[in-house]
Structure formats: C-alpha cells, structure tokens
Amino acid sequence: MISSLKLKIMLKSEVLKLKNNIKSVREQRNMTQKDCADTLGITLRAWQTYEQGVSEPKQELLCKIADMFNVSIDYLLGRETGEPETIDKLVGEFNMSALEKEILDNYLSLPSDMRCDLMEFLQKSVRKVMDESGE
C-alpha cells in the first residue's frame, strides 16, 4: 500500500511534469497563453496557473488540452518519454491552423494509392489554372 506522503510526492511530480509539458508543447506550436485560453474557453489567468503549477486542470479540461495539442494525456503528465509526433512539430514550425492540420492528418491517413491519385489531381488542377492565367 502507498503511504499518503509517497502519494503526495507522486502527485506533485505529475503537476511539475504537466506544467513543464504544456508550456513546452504550447511553445512548440507557437501559441501564446492567450491563444490556448481562448481555444479552451477559459480565462488567461486559469491557463497561467496551469503553466505555473499553481493549480491543475480538471480531467475534462485536461482531455481538451491534449486534443488541442494532439498529444496524449499521458504525454502531458510525463508518463510517456516520447516527444510529440513529427507532424505536431511541423504544425508548430509552420504555425498551421487547426483546419490545415486536419487536412494534413486526413491526407496522411489515406492509403498510398489514394494519396498518389490526389496529388496527381492537384497537380493537374494547378497546371490548368496556370495555363489559363498565362503563367
């Protein structure tokens, strides 16, 4: 059985990891604290308390934070050692919108032959527009 002191230490460790991870992922996504608060429908002050480790989000909000960053709750709590997926790094690096990320995710989930067909279609469409505009 876990002693109450050991449990408190374990929980404190999770809060520390959570505050570090949400700040790190937010910065990787080039989002401000206000962006996060607005997206989640919470106050800026509430978000800041999570990043400072002063308070913790309830489970429902923690799920929304994980969804917003497209990472697992385990990742946010420091239970996974892996970094966010490469696509998440691209999203942050290129400051992609949620729609752009969704389009990219959907494209990458297509079977290879369908991706090839889609790329061929897009290339033909671009060529047609360029030809019509004289470029």
C-alpha beads as a LAMMPS data file, in Angstrom:
LAMMPS data file: protein, C-alpha beads

135 atoms
134 bonds

1 atom types
1 bond types

-500.0 500.0 xlo xhi
-500.0 500.0 ylo yhi
-500.0 500.0 zlo zhi

Masses

1 110.0

Atoms # bond

1 1 1 0.000 0.000 0.000
2 1 1 1.250 3.507 -0.903
3 1 1 1.714 5.874 2.009
4 1 1 -0.018 9.241 1.848
5 1 1 3.365 11.024 1.776
6 1 1 4.565 8.933 -1.162
7 1 1 1.260 9.584 -2.973
8 1 1 1.618 13.343 -2.400
9 1 1 5.165 13.234 -3.778
10 1 1 3.987 11.293 -6.840
11 1 1 1.142 13.755 -7.470
12 1 1 3.472 16.738 -7.026
13 1 1 5.793 15.189 -9.593
14 1 1 2.917 14.868 -12.079
15 1 1 1.937 18.509 -11.562
16 1 1 5.544 19.551 -12.197
17 1 1 5.695 17.487 -15.390
18 1 1 2.292 18.776 -16.513
19 1 1 3.243 22.428 -16.133
20 1 1 6.533 21.886 -17.978
21 1 1 4.938 19.833 -20.747
22 1 1 2.008 22.120 -21.502
23 1 1 4.346 25.098 -21.692
24 1 1 6.803 23.208 -23.889
25 1 1 4.139 21.939 -26.297
26 1 1 2.490 25.378 -26.419
27 1 1 5.806 26.971 -27.364
28 1 1 6.472 24.283 -29.996
29 1 1 3.110 25.170 -31.554
30 1 1 3.973 28.883 -31.493
31 1 1 0.850 29.558 -29.449
32 1 1 0.505 32.232 -26.799
33 1 1 -1.023 31.589 -23.418
34 1 1 -3.992 33.680 -24.578
35 1 1 -4.388 31.513 -27.707
36 1 1 -4.643 28.437 -25.501
37 1 1 -7.062 30.046 -23.062
38 1 1 -9.293 31.323 -25.872
39 1 1 -9.289 27.969 -27.679
40 1 1 -10.275 26.179 -24.478
41 1 1 -12.817 28.799 -23.387
42 1 1 -11.044 29.559 -20.107
43 1 1 -9.512 32.709 -18.688
44 1 1 -5.924 33.643 -19.375
45 1 1 -5.306 33.588 -15.616
46 1 1 -6.574 29.999 -15.379
47 1 1 -4.177 28.912 -18.142
48 1 1 -1.300 30.707 -16.448
49 1 1 -1.972 28.882 -13.165
50 1 1 -1.704 25.552 -15.023
51 1 1 1.624 26.534 -16.594
52 1 1 2.899 27.756 -13.228
53 1 1 1.793 24.582 -11.455
54 1 1 -0.352 26.601 -9.041
55 1 1 -3.428 24.582 -9.979
56 1 1 -4.292 21.637 -12.194
57 1 1 -6.963 21.368 -14.857
58 1 1 -9.826 19.002 -14.152
59 1 1 -9.884 15.781 -16.157
60 1 1 -12.332 17.081 -18.785
61 1 1 -10.176 20.141 -19.456
62 1 1 -7.020 18.022 -19.458
63 1 1 -8.598 15.972 -22.266
64 1 1 -9.323 19.177 -24.196
65 1 1 -5.743 20.376 -23.716
66 1 1 -4.389 17.054 -25.004
67 1 1 -6.749 17.257 -28.002
68 1 1 -5.770 20.863 -28.700
69 1 1 -2.094 19.878 -28.854
70 1 1 -2.814 16.485 -30.444
71 1 1 -0.882 14.628 -27.742
72 1 1 -1.988 12.088 -25.162
73 1 1 -2.861 12.905 -21.578
74 1 1 -0.056 10.527 -20.587
75 1 1 2.372 12.685 -22.560
76 1 1 1.168 15.833 -20.781
77 1 1 1.539 14.126 -17.396
78 1 1 5.052 12.970 -18.252
79 1 1 4.178 9.291 -18.380
80 1 1 5.461 8.940 -21.934
81 1 1 9.034 9.739 -22.753
82 1 1 8.430 10.145 -26.469
83 1 1 8.126 13.564 -27.988
84 1 1 5.045 14.693 -29.889
85 1 1 4.749 13.177 -33.318
86 1 1 6.718 14.675 -36.193
87 1 1 3.520 16.071 -37.690
88 1 1 2.952 18.020 -34.482
89 1 1 6.384 19.562 -34.838
90 1 1 5.506 20.594 -38.392
91 1 1 2.249 22.124 -37.197
92 1 1 4.170 24.224 -34.705
93 1 1 7.013 25.086 -37.066
94 1 1 4.709 26.260 -39.848
95 1 1 2.091 27.701 -37.483
96 1 1 -0.650 25.661 -39.154
97 1 1 -4.269 26.286 -38.369
98 1 1 -6.457 23.524 -36.994
99 1 1 -8.009 23.121 -40.463
100 1 1 -4.613 22.775 -42.136
101 1 1 -3.556 20.194 -39.571
102 1 1 -6.811 18.278 -40.067
103 1 1 -6.288 18.276 -43.843
104 1 1 -2.715 17.036 -43.405
105 1 1 -3.782 14.336 -40.919
106 1 1 -6.527 13.159 -43.278
107 1 1 -4.163 13.161 -46.258
108 1 1 -1.591 11.082 -44.382
109 1 1 -4.247 8.605 -43.265
110 1 1 -5.193 7.844 -46.883
111 1 1 -3.864 4.671 -48.494
112 1 1 -0.781 5.299 -50.615
113 1 1 -2.573 4.847 -53.951
114 1 1 -5.251 7.367 -52.983
115 1 1 -2.574 9.861 -51.942
116 1 1 -0.932 9.472 -55.336
117 1 1 -4.271 9.991 -57.096
118 1 1 -4.992 13.082 -55.013
119 1 1 -1.553 14.573 -55.707
120 1 1 -1.989 13.903 -59.426
121 1 1 -5.392 15.616 -59.354
122 1 1 -3.984 18.631 -57.507
123 1 1 -1.033 18.940 -59.889
124 1 1 -3.360 18.836 -62.920
125 1 1 -5.587 21.468 -61.321
126 1 1 -2.647 23.774 -60.636
127 1 1 -1.314 23.313 -64.181
128 1 1 -4.753 24.081 -65.627
129 1 1 -5.104 27.282 -63.613
130 1 1 -1.569 28.358 -64.502
131 1 1 -2.165 27.661 -68.219
132 1 1 -5.426 29.612 -68.173
133 1 1 -3.800 32.577 -66.453
134 1 1 -0.803 32.514 -68.825
135 1 1 1.817 31.833 -66.172

Bonds

1 1 1 2
2 1 2 3
3 1 3 4
4 1 4 5
5 1 5 6
6 1 6 7
7 1 7 8
8 1 8 9
9 1 9 10
10 1 10 11
11 1 11 12
12 1 12 13
13 1 13 14
14 1 14 15
15 1 15 16
16 1 16 17
17 1 17 18
18 1 18 19
19 1 19 20
20 1 20 21
21 1 21 22
22 1 22 23
23 1 23 24
24 1 24 25
25 1 25 26
26 1 26 27
27 1 27 28
28 1 28 29
29 1 29 30
30 1 30 31
31 1 31 32
32 1 32 33
33 1 33 34
34 1 34 35
35 1 35 36
36 1 36 37
37 1 37 38
38 1 38 39
39 1 39 40
40 1 40 41
41 1 41 42
42 1 42 43
43 1 43 44
44 1 44 45
45 1 45 46
46 1 46 47
47 1 47 48
48 1 48 49
49 1 49 50
50 1 50 51
51 1 51 52
52 1 52 53
53 1 53 54
54 1 54 55
55 1 55 56
56 1 56 57
57 1 57 58
58 1 58 59
59 1 59 60
60 1 60 61
61 1 61 62
62 1 62 63
63 1 63 64
64 1 64 65
65 1 65 66
66 1 66 67
67 1 67 68
68 1 68 69
69 1 69 70
70 1 70 71
71 1 71 72
72 1 72 73
73 1 73 74
74 1 74 75
75 1 75 76
76 1 76 77
77 1 77 78
78 1 78 79
79 1 79 80
80 1 80 81
81 1 81 82
82 1 82 83
83 1 83 84
84 1 84 85
85 1 85 86
86 1 86 87
87 1 87 88
88 1 88 89
89 1 89 90
90 1 90 91
91 1 91 92
92 1 92 93
93 1 93 94
94 1 94 95
95 1 95 96
96 1 96 97
97 1 97 98
98 1 98 99
99 1 99 100
100 1 100 101
101 1 101 102
102 1 102 103
103 1 103 104
104 1 104 105
105 1 105 106
106 1 106 107
107 1 107 108
108 1 108 109
109 1 109 110
110 1 110 111
111 1 111 112
112 1 112 113
113 1 113 114
114 1 114 115
115 1 115 116
116 1 116 117
117 1 117 118
118 1 118 119
119 1 119 120
120 1 120 121
121 1 121 122
122 1 122 123
123 1 123 124
124 1 124 125
125 1 125 126
126 1 126 127
127 1 127 128
128 1 128 129
129 1 129 130
130 1 130 131
131 1 131 132
132 1 132 133
133 1 133 134
134 1 134 135
